[in-house]
């Protein structure tokens, strides 16, 4: 789990993002596409076209971090807006990363075996 300090804003980048982008490419998308400062300490969550992979970009006081998570089954719940960002809380992000619908929290499928 990402250790989110209090007061950090969490933004979902609506639409889909090219998941081949790395840390610098996503930071440029935040700066140029979303018109925000990627070094301000906020978390930015991006989702791929298929919906089963997210990347989280975060700059703390020490440097930039890039986290990735892929669901084995199902898709991440995403806002319907096409462009821009949507703010969510840390608990909503935690639900989303667990594969739970953060708008209406309910437990979803969990794998029972590794292979």
Backbone as a chain_set.jsonl record, in Angstrom:
{"seq": "XXXXXXXXXXXXXXXXXXXXXXXXXXXXXXXXXXXXXXXXXXXXXXXXXXXXXXXXXXXXXXXXXXXXXXXXXXXXXXXXXXXXXXXXXXXXXXXXXXXXXXXXXXXXXXXXXXX", "coords": {"N": [[0.84, -1.175, 0.0], [0.428, 2.257, -0.662], [2.01, 4.707, 1.221], [0.18, 7.158, 2.093], [0.434, 10.41, 3.049], [-1.351, 12.592, 5.316], [-3.447, 15.154, 3.983], [-2.599, 15.058, 1.365], [-3.561, 15.369, -1.968], [-5.519, 13.358, -4.145], [-5.739, 12.439, -7.446], [-7.648, 11.305, -10.169], [-6.831, 10.679, -13.409], [-8.919, 11.197, -15.966], [-10.391, 9.286, -18.664], [-8.339, 7.283, -20.908], [-4.914, 6.188, -20.724], [-1.75, 5.911, -22.35], [-0.117, 3.122, -21.489], [2.507, 2.51, -21.893], [3.999, 4.623, -21.226], [6.379, 6.035, -19.039], [7.724, 7.22, -15.923], [8.637, 9.879, -16.513], [7.183, 10.51, -18.84], [4.518, 10.383, -17.922], [4.624, 12.389, -15.993], [4.974, 14.579, -17.668], [2.508, 14.498, -18.959], [0.828, 15.161, -16.834], [1.688, 17.782, -16.374], [1.407, 19.118, -18.917], [-0.993, 18.165, -20.118], [-2.927, 18.029, -18.055], [-2.509, 20.37, -16.79], [-1.258, 20.836, -14.293], [1.009, 20.803, -11.463], [3.39, 18.361, -11.404], [5.187, 17.974, -9.362], [4.172, 18.804, -6.972], [3.37, 17.191, -4.895], [1.009, 15.796, -5.001], [-0.98, 12.832, -5.749], [-1.325, 11.091, -8.782], [-3.452, 9.181, -10.709], [-3.503, 6.885, -13.32], [-5.135, 5.12, -15.961], [-5.051, 2.296, -18.137], [-6.086, 1.436, -21.534], [-7.455, -1.075, -21.614], [-8.314, -1.291, -19.0], [-7.48, -2.842, -16.859], [-5.101, -2.189, -15.706], [-3.36, 0.116, -13.707], [-1.42, 3.078, -13.168], [0.362, 4.92, -10.791], [1.451, 8.075, -10.072], [3.664, 9.872, -8.07], [5.12, 12.484, -6.297], [7.112, 12.873, -3.639], [8.75, 14.599, -0.96], [11.321, 13.798, -1.485], [11.668, 12.632, -4.037], [10.461, 11.4, -7.279], [7.981, 8.879, -7.616], [6.785, 5.86, -9.081], [4.11, 3.782, -9.252], [2.609, 0.661, -10.054], [-0.249, -1.348, -10.822], [-1.865, -4.326, -11.684], [-4.93, -5.872, -12.31], [-5.916, -9.223, -11.852], [-8.329, -10.205, -12.63], [-11.223, -8.701, -13.88], [-11.926, -5.122, -13.927], [-10.644, -1.844, -13.239], [-12.674, 0.559, -11.612], [-13.767, 3.445, -13.181], [-14.127, 6.999, -13.64], [-16.649, 8.481, -15.785], [-16.061, 10.739, -17.252], [-14.389, 12.398, -19.98], [-12.081, 14.062, -20.389], [-9.635, 15.637, -18.249], [-9.446, 15.754, -14.618], [-10.423, 13.916, -11.667], [-11.086, 14.289, -8.28], [-10.383, 12.144, -5.528], [-10.73, 10.455, -2.334], [-8.311, 9.15, 0.066], [-9.232, 6.74, 1.137], [-11.095, 5.96, -0.811], [-9.318, 5.545, -2.923], [-7.879, 3.372, -1.884], [-9.89, 1.417, -1.834], [-10.386, 1.24, -4.609], [-7.911, 0.241, -5.55], [-8.009, -2.273, -4.48], [-9.792, -3.529, -6.058], [-12.408, -2.955, -5.621], [-15.537, -1.391, -6.074], [-15.249, 1.905, -5.768], [-17.172, 3.814, -5.625], [-19.456, 2.603, -4.639], [-18.818, 0.731, -2.235], [-18.109, -2.706, -2.263], [-17.032, -6.007, -1.744], [-15.142, -7.639, -4.273], [-14.305, -10.239, -6.646], [-11.698, -12.502, -5.622], [-8.581, -14.055, -6.202], [-8.091, -17.615, -5.853], [-6.048, -19.388, -6.192], [-2.571, -19.531, -7.137], [-1.813, -20.481, -9.608]], "CA": [[0.0, 0.0, 0.0], [1.166, 3.507, -0.75], [1.861, 5.456, 2.472], [-0.315, 8.48, 1.737], [0.346, 11.311, 4.199], [-2.546, 13.426, 5.39], [-3.418, 16.402, 3.238], [-2.22, 14.843, -0.029], [-4.716, 15.237, -2.856], [-5.428, 12.226, -5.059], [-6.44, 12.78, -8.682], [-7.786, 10.295, -11.213], [-6.799, 11.248, -14.755], [-10.017, 10.545, -16.667], [-10.038, 8.752, -19.975], [-7.306, 6.25, -20.828], [-3.54, 6.65, -20.913], [-0.819, 4.959, -22.939], [0.598, 2.516, -20.369], [3.937, 2.39, -22.198], [4.656, 5.787, -20.644], [7.041, 5.86, -17.753], [7.65, 8.302, -14.951], [8.789, 11.195, -17.128], [6.07, 10.716, -19.756], [3.315, 10.676, -17.14], [4.807, 13.722, -15.397], [4.705, 15.55, -18.742], [1.062, 14.506, -19.168], [0.26, 15.94, -15.734], [2.046, 19.189, -16.56], [0.899, 19.709, -20.154], [-2.365, 17.774, -20.397], [-3.826, 18.327, -16.931], [-2.154, 21.724, -16.345], [-0.959, 20.788, -12.863], [2.425, 20.626, -11.153], [3.616, 16.981, -10.959], [6.1, 17.974, -8.215], [3.497, 19.453, -5.846], [3.097, 16.239, -3.826], [-0.263, 15.108, -5.219], [-0.948, 11.549, -6.435], [-2.078, 11.062, -10.033], [-3.72, 7.796, -11.081], [-3.775, 6.733, -14.746], [-5.622, 3.784, -16.32], [-4.852, 1.906, -19.525], [-7.278, 1.262, -22.374], [-8.199, -2.277, -21.234], [-8.916, -1.052, -17.697], [-7.003, -3.732, -15.8], [-3.799, -1.705, -15.243], [-3.247, 1.527, -13.323], [-0.132, 3.582, -12.723], [0.21, 6.041, -9.858], [2.615, 8.951, -10.053], [3.682, 10.655, -6.826], [6.379, 13.126, -5.94], [7.184, 13.279, -2.235], [9.81, 15.593, -0.775], [12.607, 13.236, -1.878], [11.748, 12.321, -5.457], [9.286, 10.901, -7.976], [7.731, 7.441, -7.526], [5.799, 5.334, -10.008], [3.569, 2.507, -8.807], [1.739, 0.034, -11.043], [-1.013, -2.495, -10.347], [-2.701, -4.97, -12.688], [-5.899, -6.806, -11.759], [-5.947, -10.531, -12.515], [-9.677, -10.399, -13.165], [-12.032, -7.5, -13.73], [-11.374, -3.837, -14.335], [-10.745, -0.75, -12.273], [-13.82, 1.445, -11.815], [-13.23, 4.721, -13.644], [-15.147, 8.011, -13.935], [-17.076, 8.517, -17.178], [-15.601, 11.962, -17.919], [-13.418, 12.125, -21.037], [-10.845, 14.808, -20.154], [-9.498, 16.299, -16.957], [-9.156, 14.945, -13.438], [-11.455, 13.796, -10.639], [-10.464, 14.122, -6.965], [-10.941, 11.112, -4.659], [-10.082, 10.393, -1.023], [-7.365, 8.044, 0.245], [-9.991, 5.5, 1.331], [-11.633, 5.588, -2.112], [-8.203, 4.992, -3.685], [-7.593, 2.049, -1.33], [-10.935, 0.525, -2.359], [-10.164, 1.06, -6.033], [-6.751, -0.613, -5.749], [-8.379, -3.633, -4.072], [-10.775, -4.041, -7.008], [-13.743, -2.677, -5.085], [-16.15, -0.191, -6.653], [-15.054, 2.949, -4.77], [-18.386, 4.632, -5.534], [-20.367, 1.799, -3.822], [-17.883, -0.331, -1.818], [-18.482, -4.096, -2.046], [-15.917, -6.877, -2.083], [-15.257, -8.316, -5.559], [-13.61, -11.522, -6.771], [-10.301, -12.642, -5.192], [-8.049, -15.329, -6.692], [-7.949, -18.648, -4.849], [-4.801, -20.113, -6.415], [-1.575, -18.785, -7.896], [-1.614, -21.01, -10.954]], "C": [[0.885, 1.238, 0.0], [0.946, 4.289, 0.548], [1.466, 6.907, 2.196], [-0.39, 9.352, 2.988], [-0.935, 12.129, 4.17], [-2.385, 14.711, 4.599], [-3.006, 16.264, 1.783], [-3.49, 14.664, -0.86], [-4.458, 14.105, -3.844], [-6.32, 12.526, -6.251], [-6.489, 11.582, -9.612], [-7.782, 11.032, -12.54], [-7.852, 10.507, -15.575], [-9.593, 10.138, -18.067], [-9.02, 7.633, -19.817], [-5.958, 6.832, -21.212], [-2.725, 5.535, -21.549], [0.058, 4.398, -21.812], [2.061, 2.222, -20.682], [4.711, 3.567, -21.615], [5.239, 5.46, -19.285], [6.848, 7.089, -16.885], [7.689, 9.689, -15.608], [7.64, 11.509, -18.088], [4.781, 11.054, -19.033], [3.418, 12.038, -16.458], [4.548, 14.812, -16.43], [3.216, 15.625, -19.034], [0.369, 15.309, -18.071], [0.489, 17.429, -15.981], [1.363, 19.8, -17.779], [-0.572, 19.399, -20.394], [-3.347, 18.172, -19.311], [-3.58, 19.714, -16.347], [-1.983, 21.806, -14.834], [0.536, 20.557, -12.679], [2.661, 19.203, -10.655], [4.53, 16.88, -9.743], [5.479, 18.574, -6.96], [3.177, 18.493, -4.698], [1.778, 15.513, -3.961], [-0.022, 13.761, -5.895], [-1.815, 11.646, -7.678], [-2.208, 9.608, -10.465], [-4.143, 7.761, -12.544], [-4.211, 5.304, -15.014], [-5.392, 3.536, -17.799], [-6.172, 1.679, -20.244], [-8.113, 0.052, -21.952], [-8.836, -2.154, -19.858], [-8.422, -1.937, -16.573], [-5.659, -3.307, -15.22], [-3.897, -0.229, -14.875], [-1.804, 1.826, -12.964], [-0.398, 4.812, -11.878], [1.525, 6.799, -9.814], [2.546, 9.824, -8.811], [5.066, 11.214, -6.607], [6.299, 13.529, -4.478], [8.34, 14.27, -2.115], [11.171, 15.105, -1.277], [12.747, 12.965, -3.369], [10.445, 11.759, -5.993], [9.205, 9.381, -7.823], [6.668, 7.067, -8.545], [5.395, 3.948, -9.537], [2.669, 1.97, -9.913], [1.007, -1.132, -10.392], [-1.883, -2.999, -11.48], [-3.643, -5.93, -11.969], [-5.856, -8.108, -12.544], [-7.287, -10.77, -13.196], [-10.469, -9.133, -12.906], [-11.296, -6.252, -14.178], [-11.523, -2.834, -13.201], [-11.943, 0.118, -12.631], [-13.281, 2.834, -12.107], [-14.345, 5.695, -13.9], [-15.443, 8.076, -15.438], [-16.568, 9.743, -17.935], [-14.483, 11.634, -18.908], [-12.08, 12.805, -20.77], [-10.839, 15.399, -18.756], [-9.177, 15.323, -15.843], [-10.348, 14.959, -12.488], [-10.729, 13.55, -9.323], [-11.179, 13.013, -6.194], [-10.181, 11.136, -3.336], [-9.123, 9.2, -0.972], [-8.11, 6.723, 0.433], [-10.634, 5.037, 0.031], [-10.535, 4.987, -2.991], [-7.873, 3.584, -3.193], [-8.627, 1.034, -1.818], [-10.691, 0.221, -3.824], [-9.005, 0.098, -6.286], [-6.994, -2.05, -5.311], [-9.41, -4.249, -5.014], [-12.201, -3.859, -6.555], [-14.257, -1.398, -5.734], [-16.112, 0.908, -5.595], [-16.26, 3.873, -4.649], [-19.425, 3.968, -4.642], [-19.572, 0.59, -3.322], [-18.556, -1.674, -1.538], [-17.289, -4.939, -2.458], [-16.184, -7.564, -3.416], [-14.448, -9.601, -5.532], [-12.176, -11.448, -6.295], [-9.796, -13.981, -5.697], [-7.888, -16.328, -5.547], [-6.665, -19.443, -4.999], [-3.857, -19.274, -7.272], [-1.448, -19.276, -9.329], [-2.782, -21.702, -11.533]], "O": [[1.961, 1.248, 0.598], [-0.2, 4.513, 0.936], [2.329, 7.778, 2.08], [-1.18, 9.075, 3.89], [-1.528, 12.33, 3.11], [-1.298, 15.286, 4.555], [-3.052, 17.241, 1.035], [-4.381, 13.898, -0.492], [-3.337, 13.914, -4.316], [-7.504, 12.827, -6.096], [-5.475, 10.915, -9.819], [-8.62, 11.902, -12.779], [-7.696, 9.317, -15.85], [-8.571, 10.59, -18.583], [-8.852, 7.092, -18.724], [-5.871, 7.83, -21.926], [-2.981, 4.355, -21.311], [0.879, 5.119, -21.247], [2.785, 1.732, -19.816], [5.937, 3.519, -21.519], [4.662, 4.711, -18.498], [5.932, 7.886, -17.09], [6.874, 10.557, -15.294], [7.174, 12.647, -18.144], [4.029, 11.92, -19.479], [2.426, 12.76, -16.352], [3.97, 15.851, -16.109], [2.702, 16.704, -19.328], [-0.571, 16.054, -18.346], [-0.423, 18.238, -15.812], [0.797, 20.889, -17.685], [-1.324, 20.273, -20.827], [-4.465, 18.599, -19.6], [-4.349, 20.182, -15.508], [-2.492, 22.718, -14.183], [1.237, 20.169, -13.613], [2.178, 18.856, -9.577], [4.641, 15.808, -9.148], [6.185, 18.829, -5.984], [2.754, 18.938, -3.63], [1.449, 14.685, -3.112], [1.008, 13.561, -6.538], [-2.907, 12.213, -7.641], [-1.215, 8.89, -10.576], [-5.027, 8.509, -12.962], [-3.721, 4.375, -14.373], [-5.52, 4.445, -18.618], [-7.241, 1.726, -19.635], [-9.342, 0.131, -21.929], [-9.811, -2.85, -19.574], [-8.888, -1.809, -15.441], [-5.126, -3.982, -14.34], [-4.445, 0.575, -15.629], [-1.062, 0.951, -12.517], [-1.257, 5.634, -12.196], [2.58, 6.224, -9.548], [1.519, 10.438, -8.525], [6.063, 10.501, -6.718], [5.524, 14.411, -4.109], [8.85, 14.729, -3.138], [12.079, 15.912, -1.474], [13.849, 13.061, -3.908], [9.453, 11.651, -5.271], [10.217, 8.683, -7.889], [5.766, 7.852, -8.837], [6.23, 3.049, -9.433], [2.035, 2.745, -10.63], [1.553, -1.819, -9.529], [-2.556, -2.221, -12.156], [-3.212, -6.709, -11.119], [-5.768, -8.091, -13.772], [-7.364, -11.456, -14.215], [-10.387, -8.558, -11.821], [-10.198, -6.316, -14.731], [-12.391, -2.953, -12.337], [-12.199, 0.382, -13.805], [-12.436, 3.346, -11.372], [-15.421, 5.288, -14.338], [-14.582, 7.76, -16.259], [-16.645, 9.771, -19.163], [-13.718, 10.694, -18.692], [-11.036, 12.168, -20.915], [-11.888, 15.633, -18.156], [-8.7, 14.214, -16.084], [-11.166, 15.879, -12.499], [-9.849, 12.693, -9.255], [-12.408, 12.936, -6.196], [-9.124, 11.757, -3.229], [-9.129, 8.35, -1.862], [-7.66, 5.69, -0.063], [-10.714, 3.833, -0.212], [-10.784, 4.029, -3.723], [-7.613, 2.694, -4.003], [-8.271, -0.088, -2.175], [-10.78, -0.934, -4.241], [-9.108, -0.774, -7.149], [-6.265, -2.953, -5.722], [-9.854, -5.375, -4.79], [-13.106, -4.533, -7.047], [-13.507, -0.439, -5.919], [-16.865, 0.85, -4.622], [-16.368, 4.631, -3.685], [-20.191, 4.653, -3.963], [-19.646, -0.478, -3.93], [-19.449, -1.774, -0.695], [-16.605, -4.611, -3.428], [-17.298, -8.019, -3.675], [-13.957, -9.999, -4.475], [-11.497, -10.448, -6.53], [-10.529, -14.967, -5.625], [-7.587, -15.945, -4.416], [-6.229, -20.102, -4.055], [-4.296, -18.415, -8.037], [-1.003, -18.517, -10.19], [-2.716, -22.185, -12.664]]}, "num_chains": 1, "name": "protein.A"}
